[in-house]
Amino acid sequence: MISIAYFFSRNKRQDLPVRNVEHFTTEIQDGAGLRRTVLSCLMCLVLAFIFFSATGNLAYADNVTVGNVQLQVLGNTVNVRSGPGMSSQKIGQVYPGDIVQAKAKSDDNWYQIDFHGETGWVAGWLVQVYQPSAVASRGLVTGIIGVAERFLGRPYHYGASGPYSFDCSGYTRYVFSLLGINLPHTANGQAQVGERVTSPSPGDLVFFGSNGYMTHVGIYIGNNSFINAENYGSGVTVSSLSNFSPRYAEARRII
């Protein structure tokens, strides 16, 4: 419309007397500047439209890589979603105490994680950056028992080492690894670590077997009880040493 108005204005000005030439030239210059300004604004609008059209559907276009950061799930079961938002499809769950590997973080505080070989997203306010030293500072024994209890009820699976299922040595290995202590993934191998003690104290490993070969292991928590990944029927549970007395062999202090 501005161009049309200028066109008619120009045609009308062609009949002006010579004495108005200077005034007419000024108006032409003013009109050209106005058109350039309007054209620049239109170009900016077009470019902005193209940009937002291309990126508007990318909810996490500005993700930043967070490298090898590990996250620990806080005190509730957390849904893993296909994208960074509550409206994204739920593809699974992680559980209190689980450690997950972060790959990226969105501006609205969602973490991209590895989830059973898939890409998943968890809400940042439901996890924390994992710091083994923070657990250890509260006392390793208290830390071990506290971490061990987080996995009560997880299923037993032979050869599994967590965090979603465990066998007996995979369970003890995973719990101690969260506090920066590496153990072998066999009961007999773990029986070669630490110091043998005559009577177990909370936080000690208790072993079961025969003829010097250990086939089962758990974490002693006091009151003649220990936590262990017992079997397919019980999963991770609290058991009594009395019930295992024929097989009980020894206790070892790792810390």
C-alpha positions in Angstrom: 0.0 0.0 0.0 2.9 2.3 0.7 4.3 1.7 -2.7 0.9 2.3 -4.4 0.4 5.5 -2.5 3.9 6.7 -3.5 3.1 5.8 -7.2 0.1 8.0 -7.3 1.8 10.7 -5.3 4.7 10.7 -7.9 2.3 11.0 -10.9 0.6 13.9 -9.3 3.8 15.6 -8.5 4.9 15.6 -12.2 2.7 18.6 -12.9 4.2 20.7 -10.1 5.7 24.1 -11.1 9.5 24.5 -11.3 9.5 26.5 -8.1 8.5 23.4 -6.1 11.2 21.2 -7.5 13.4 21.5 -4.4 10.4 20.6 -2.2 9.5 17.7 -4.5 13.1 16.3 -4.4 13.0 16.3 -0.6 9.8 14.4 -0.6 11.2 11.8 -3.0 14.2 11.3 -0.7 11.9 11.0 2.4 9.7 8.5 0.5 12.7 6.4 -0.5 14.0 6.2 3.0 10.6 5.2 4.3 10.4 2.5 1.7 13.8 1.2 2.7 12.8 1.1 6.3 9.6 -0.8 5.6 11.4 -3.2 3.3 14.0 -3.9 6.0 11.3 -4.6 8.6 9.6 -6.9 6.2 12.8 -8.8 5.6 13.4 -9.2 9.3 9.9 -10.5 9.8 10.4 -13.0 7.0 13.7 -14.2 8.4 12.3 -14.5 11.9 9.3 -16.5 10.5 11.7 -18.9 8.7 13.9 -19.4 11.8 11.0 -20.1 14.2 9.3 -22.3 11.6 12.4 -24.4 11.4 13.1 -24.7 15.1 9.7 -24.2 16.7 9.0 -28.0 16.9 12.4 -28.8 18.5 11.6 -28.7 22.1 15.2 -29.2 23.0 17.0 -27.5 20.1 19.4 -25.8 22.5 20.4 -28.9 24.5 23.9 -28.7 25.9 26.1 -31.7 26.2 26.9 -32.6 29.8 29.5 -35.3 29.2 29.9 -38.2 31.6 27.8 -36.8 34.4 26.1 -39.5 36.5 22.7 -38.9 38.0 21.2 -40.5 41.1 17.4 -40.9 41.3 16.0 -39.3 44.5 13.3 -40.7 46.8 10.6 -41.6 44.3 10.1 -43.8 41.3 10.8 -41.6 38.2 9.1 -42.0 34.8 11.5 -42.1 31.8 9.9 -40.3 28.8 10.6 -40.3 25.1 11.1 -36.5 25.1 11.8 -33.7 27.5 8.4 -32.9 28.8 5.5 -34.3 30.9 3.4 -34.8 27.7 6.0 -37.1 26.1 5.3 -40.8 26.1 6.4 -42.8 29.1 8.9 -45.6 28.1 9.8 -46.9 31.5 10.9 -46.1 35.0 14.0 -45.7 37.2 14.0 -46.2 40.9 15.2 -44.5 44.1 19.0 -44.9 44.3 19.5 -45.8 40.6 22.5 -44.3 38.9 21.9 -43.2 35.3 24.2 -41.7 32.7 23.3 -38.2 31.5 24.1 -37.3 27.9 22.5 -33.8 27.6 20.3 -31.3 29.5 17.5 -29.1 28.1 16.9 -25.5 29.2 13.8 -26.6 31.0 15.7 -28.9 33.3 15.2 -32.3 31.7 18.1 -34.8 31.3 18.7 -37.1 28.4 19.8 -40.5 29.6 20.8 -43.9 28.4 17.9 -46.3 29.2 18.3 -49.9 28.3 20.0 -49.0 25.0 17.4 -46.3 24.2 17.4 -42.6 24.6 15.1 -41.4 27.5 14.4 -38.2 29.4 14.0 -37.7 33.1 12.9 -34.5 35.0 15.9 -32.8 36.5 14.1 -32.0 39.8 13.7 -35.7 40.5 17.4 -36.6 40.2 20.7 -35.2 41.5 24.3 -35.3 40.3 25.8 -38.4 41.8 28.7 -37.7 44.2 30.1 -40.8 45.9 32.0 -38.6 48.4 28.8 -37.0 49.6 27.5 -40.5 50.6 30.8 -41.5 52.1 31.0 -38.3 54.2 28.0 -39.5 56.2 30.0 -42.6 57.2 30.5 -45.5 54.8 28.7 -48.1 57.0 25.6 -45.9 57.3 25.9 -45.2 53.6 26.1 -48.8 52.6 23.0 -49.8 54.6 21.1 -46.8 53.4 21.9 -47.5 49.8 21.2 -51.3 50.2 17.7 -50.6 51.5 16.8 -48.6 48.4 16.7 -51.7 46.3 14.4 -53.8 48.4 11.9 -55.5 46.2 13.9 -55.5 43.0 13.7 -58.8 41.1 16.4 -61.5 41.2 18.0 -62.5 37.9 21.0 -64.7 37.5 24.0 -62.8 36.3 22.4 -59.4 36.7 24.2 -56.5 38.4 21.6 -53.8 38.6 20.1 -51.5 38.8 16.9 -53.1 37.6 17.6 -56.7 38.7 20.3 -58.5 40.5 21.8 -61.8 41.5 23.4 -62.1 44.9 26.9 -60.9 44.2 25.7 -58.5 41.5 23.6 -56.8 44.2 26.4 -56.4 46.8 28.8 -55.3 44.0 26.4 -52.6 42.8 25.7 -51.3 46.3 29.4 -51.0 47.2 30.2 -49.5 43.8 27.9 -46.6 44.6 30.3 -45.7 47.4 33.3 -46.0 45.2 34.3 -49.6 46.2 34.8 -52.1 43.5 34.1 -55.8 44.1 34.2 -58.9 41.9 31.0 -60.2 40.5 31.0 -63.6 42.2 30.3 -64.5 45.8 33.5 -66.6 45.9 35.5 -63.7 44.5 34.2 -61.2 47.0 35.1 -63.7 49.8 38.8 -62.9 48.9 38.4 -59.2 49.6 38.7 -57.3 52.9 39.3 -58.8 56.3 37.7 -61.9 57.7 35.9 -61.2 61.0 34.5 -63.7 63.6 31.3 -61.8 64.2 29.6 -59.6 61.6 28.8 -55.9 62.2 26.5 -53.7 60.1 28.0 -53.1 56.7 30.0 -56.4 56.6 29.5 -59.0 53.9 28.2 -62.3 55.0 28.9 -65.4 53.0 27.3 -68.8 52.5 28.7 -72.0 51.0 30.6 -75.2 51.8 34.0 -76.7 51.6 35.6 -73.2 51.4 33.6 -72.2 48.2 31.1 -69.4 48.6 27.9 -69.5 46.6 25.9 -66.7 48.2 26.5 -63.3 49.8 24.6 -60.5 51.4 25.1 -57.3 53.5 24.7 -57.6 57.2 22.5 -54.9 58.8 22.4 -56.0 62.4 19.9 -57.9 64.6 20.9 -61.2 63.0 19.6 -59.9 59.6 21.1 -59.2 56.2 19.9 -57.8 52.9 20.5 -60.0 49.8 19.2 -60.8 46.4 17.9 -64.2 47.6 16.1 -65.9 44.7 13.6 -65.6 41.9 10.7 -65.7 44.4 12.0 -63.2 46.9 14.2 -60.8 44.9 16.1 -58.3 47.1 14.9 -58.9 50.6 15.8 -58.9 54.3 16.7 -62.4 55.5 17.6 -63.9 58.8 21.0 -65.5 59.4 19.2 -68.2 61.4 17.3 -69.3 58.3 20.7 -69.7 56.5 22.6 -71.1 59.4 23.5 -74.5 57.8 25.1 -72.6 54.9 26.6 -69.7 56.8 30.4 -69.7 56.3 32.0 -66.3 57.3 31.8 -62.5 57.4 34.3 -60.1 55.8 34.8 -56.4 56.6 35.4 -54.5 53.4 35.7 -51.0 55.0 
